[in-house]
């Protein structure tokens, strides 16, 4: 028989489950996982005890099942609400990363100083990474510096060892502020020799002609800009890539294609 007391008991089952679940996540976010587990277990046990009492007082099983379903739905809404709340206050600054890889140098030899030149990452004609990030870095025998060429300033990898190694280098700069998720691909690789399309342009690299024995090289340049979170939403991210296979016996100044794409 349905009475006010039994209706209250069934209502308390849904309340106990949802309150226990909310308490669990609040404690988890407060770095109290053990207490959170205890609170959740206590809430489930309390709901079970209320269900047993309600059954003994004549509450129909389907009514108890409905209370449990309502409790589960409330838990789902709590989980969704907590994620929306956490996301709204989540701000992660974007970054600009420049990765340089040259494969095929391992075990080959150079002269007194072997030099590989690659483009610089720029914005509005200016290098946007601090000099300390680009110059004076060491990567397995290679050191970096900025040099002036007839095409403009470029990033040089120099090696004074007789035996060479492949180049694997990454440079990163985090952005200080972000006003939204939208952004434009204002960063690019410089020098730009020719712009052939909105998402494609030609730039230049330089390979030391004193590398021996002759062999194929693979040059990969990746400029990534974006990757931030604004109110939990991902910022637009653009990637500029150069993928060039240099045939054996080819050296000096080499014009290469750079492509720009939106990746997210």
URSULBEL-V372293 format. One record per residue. N is the residue number from 1. RES is the residue in one letter. SS is DSSP state (hx for helix, st for strand, lp for the rest). PHI is phi in whole degrees, 0 to 359 (none if undefined). D_LAST is the distance of its C-alpha to the last C-alpha in Angstrom with 1 decimal. Layout:
BEGIN
<<N	RES	SS	PHI	D_LAST> <N	RES	SS	PHI	D_LAST>>
END
This chain:
BEGIN
<<1	X	lp	none	58.4> <2	X	lp	276	55.7> <3	X	lp	235	56.7> <4	X	hx	304	55.0> <5	X	hx	293	55.0> <6	X	hx	291	53.2> <7	X	hx	297	50.7> <8	X	hx	295	50.0> <9	X	hx	297	49.7> <10	X	hx	295	47.1> <11	X	hx	296	45.1> <12	X	hx	295	45.3> <13	X	hx	298	43.7> <14	X	hx	296	40.5> <15	X	hx	295	40.7> <16	X	hx	298	41.4> <17	X	hx	296	38.5> <18	X	hx	290	36.0> <19	X	hx	295	37.5> <20	X	hx	297	37.6> <21	X	hx	293	33.9> <22	X	hx	298	33.0> <23	X	hx	299	35.3> <24	X	hx	304	33.8> <25	X	hx	289	30.3> <26	X	hx	297	31.7> <27	X	hx	289	33.7> <28	X	hx	298	30.9> <29	X	hx	290	28.9> <30	X	lp	266	32.1> <31	X	lp	62	32.2> <32	X	lp	235	35.2> <33	X	hx	296	34.2> <34	X	hx	294	37.8> <35	X	hx	296	39.0> <36	X	hx	298	36.0> <37	X	hx	297	37.0> <38	X	hx	296	40.6> <39	X	hx	296	39.7> <40	X	hx	294	37.8> <41	X	hx	298	40.6> <42	X	hx	296	43.1> <43	X	hx	295	41.4> <44	X	hx	295	41.4> <45	X	hx	298	45.1> <46	X	hx	297	46.0> <47	X	hx	296	44.4> <48	X	hx	295	46.4> <49	X	hx	297	49.6> <50	X	hx	297	49.2> <51	X	hx	296	48.7> <52	X	hx	297	51.9> <53	X	hx	297	53.9> <54	X	hx	296	52.7> <55	X	hx	298	53.7> <56	X	hx	295	57.1> <57	X	lp	266	57.5> <58	X	lp	93	57.0> <59	X	lp	289	53.4> <60	X	lp	293	52.1> <61	X	hx	298	49.7> <62	X	hx	294	47.3> <63	X	hx	290	47.2> <64	X	hx	294	46.3> <65	X	hx	299	43.5> <66	X	hx	297	42.2> <67	X	hx	294	42.2> <68	X	hx	296	40.2> <69	X	hx	299	37.7> <70	X	hx	299	37.5> <71	X	hx	298	37.0> <72	X	hx	296	34.1> <73	X	hx	298	32.4> <74	X	hx	297	33.0> <75	X	hx	298	31.5> <76	X	hx	297	28.3> <77	X	hx	294	28.2> <78	X	hx	297	28.9> <79	X	hx	299	26.0> <80	X	hx	297	23.6> <81	X	hx	296	25.1> <82	X	hx	295	24.9> <83	X	hx	292	21.2> <84	X	hx	295	20.7> <85	X	hx	297	23.1> <86	X	hx	294	21.6> <87	X	hx	296	18.1> <88	X	hx	298	19.5> <89	X	lp	263	21.1> <90	X	lp	267	18.2> <91	X	st	233	17.1> <92	X	st	239	15.7> <93	X	lp	296	15.6> <94	X	lp	289	12.9> <95	X	st	217	14.0> <96	X	st	240	14.5> <97	X	st	241	15.4> <98	X	st	235	17.6> <99	X	st	245	18.7> <100	X	st	238	21.8> <101	X	st	227	23.4> <102	X	st	232	26.6> <103	X	st	256	28.1> <104	X	lp	108	31.7> <105	X	lp	271	33.5> <106	X	lp	305	34.7> <107	X	lp	84	38.5> <108	X	lp	274	39.1> <109	X	st	242	41.2> <110	X	lp	229	41.1> <111	X	lp	271	43.6> <112	X	lp	299	44.5> <113	X	lp	212	40.9> <114	X	st	265	38.1> <115	X	st	232	35.3> <116	X	st	239	31.8> <117	X	st	248	30.0> <118	X	st	227	26.2> <119	X	lp	295	24.4> <120	X	st	261	23.7> <121	X	st	280	20.4> <122	X	st	226	21.3> <123	X	st	215	20.5> <124	X	lp	55	23.1> <125	X	lp	81	25.3> <126	X	st	241	25.5> <127	X	st	292	24.4> <128	X	lp	267	22.3> <129	X	lp	267	22.9> <130	X	lp	297	26.4> <131	X	hx	301	29.1> <132	X	hx	294	29.7> <133	X	hx	279	26.2> <134	X	hx	261	26.8> <135	X	lp	260	30.6> <136	X	lp	75	33.0> <137	X	lp	275	30.5> <138	X	st	242	31.9> <139	X	st	225	30.2> <140	X	lp	51	32.9> <141	X	lp	97	35.5> <142	X	st	260	33.3> <143	X	st	241	33.2> <144	X	st	250	31.1> <145	X	st	202	32.3> <146	X	st	257	31.5> <147	X	st	236	33.9> <148	X	st	264	34.8> <149	X	st	234	34.9> <150	X	lp	291	35.9> <151	X	lp	272	32.3> <152	X	st	129	31.5> <153	X	st	292	30.6> <154	X	st	221	28.9> <155	X	st	268	28.1> <156	X	st	256	31.0> <157	X	st	252	31.2> <158	X	st	240	35.0> <159	X	st	225	37.0> <160	X	lp	263	40.7> <161	X	lp	277	41.3> <162	X	lp	290	43.0> <163	X	st	264	40.8> <164	X	lp	265	37.1> <165	X	lp	231	34.0> <166	X	lp	296	30.4> <167	X	st	259	28.1> <168	X	st	222	25.1> <169	X	st	224	23.9> <170	X	st	221	21.0> <171	X	st	235	21.0> <172	X	st	223	19.0> <173	X	st	223	19.2> <174	X	st	274	18.0> <175	X	lp	281	17.6> <176	X	lp	277	20.5> <177	X	lp	216	19.2> <178	X	lp	212	16.3> <179	X	lp	257	17.2> <180	X	lp	176	14.2> <181	X	lp	271	10.5> <182	X	lp	276	10.7> <183	X	lp	206	11.1> <184	X	lp	249	12.1> <185	X	lp	281	12.3> <186	X	lp	279	15.8> <187	X	st	276	16.1> <188	X	st	206	17.6> <189	X	st	267	20.1> <190	X	st	235	23.7> <191	X	lp	276	26.1> <192	X	lp	261	24.8> <193	X	lp	278	27.6> <194	X	st	201	26.5> <195	X	st	261	23.5> <196	X	st	266	23.6> <197	X	st	196	20.7> <198	X	lp	299	17.9> <199	X	lp	246	15.5> <200	X	st	208	18.3> <201	X	st	209	21.1> <202	X	st	258	23.9> <203	X	st	230	24.6> <204	X	st	218	27.3> <205	X	st	232	28.2> <206	X	st	225	31.7> <207	X	st	242	33.2> <208	X	lp	303	36.6> <209	X	lp	279	39.3> <210	X	lp	269	41.4> <211	X	lp	284	39.4> <212	X	st	219	41.6> <213	X	lp	291	42.0> <214	X	lp	296	40.0> <215	X	lp	190	36.9> <216	X	lp	284	33.4> <217	X	st	239	30.5> <218	X	st	238	26.8> <219	X	st	251	24.7> <220	X	st	233	21.0> <221	X	st	236	19.2> <222	X	st	226	15.6> <223	X	st	249	14.4> <224	X	st	244	11.2> <225	X	st	226	10.7> <226	X	st	129	9.0> <227	X	lp	72	8.4> <228	X	lp	275	10.9> <229	X	st	236	11.9> <230	X	st	236	13.9> <231	X	lp	53	16.3> <232	X	lp	80	14.3> <233	X	st	259	11.1> <234	X	st	288	7.9> <235	X	lp	281	7.7> <236	X	lp	303	5.6> <237	X	lp	231	5.3> <238	X	st	240	7.4> <239	X	st	229	9.6> <240	X	st	253	13.2> <241	X	st	230	15.3> <242	X	st	236	19.0> <243	X	st	231	20.6> <244	X	st	227	24.4> <245	X	st	259	27.3> <246	X	st	261	30.5> <247	X	lp	296	33.7> <248	X	lp	302	36.7> <249	X	lp	87	38.9> <250	X	lp	263	36.3> <251	X	lp	207	36.0> <252	X	st	79	36.0> <253	X	st	282	33.6> <254	X	st	227	30.9> <255	X	st	277	28.6> <256	X	st	230	25.1> <257	X	st	266	22.1> <258	X	st	244	18.7> <259	X	st	243	15.7> <260	X	st	243	12.5> <261	X	st	218	9.2> <262	X	st	272	5.8> <263	X	lp	259	3.8> <264	X	lp	195	0.0>>
END
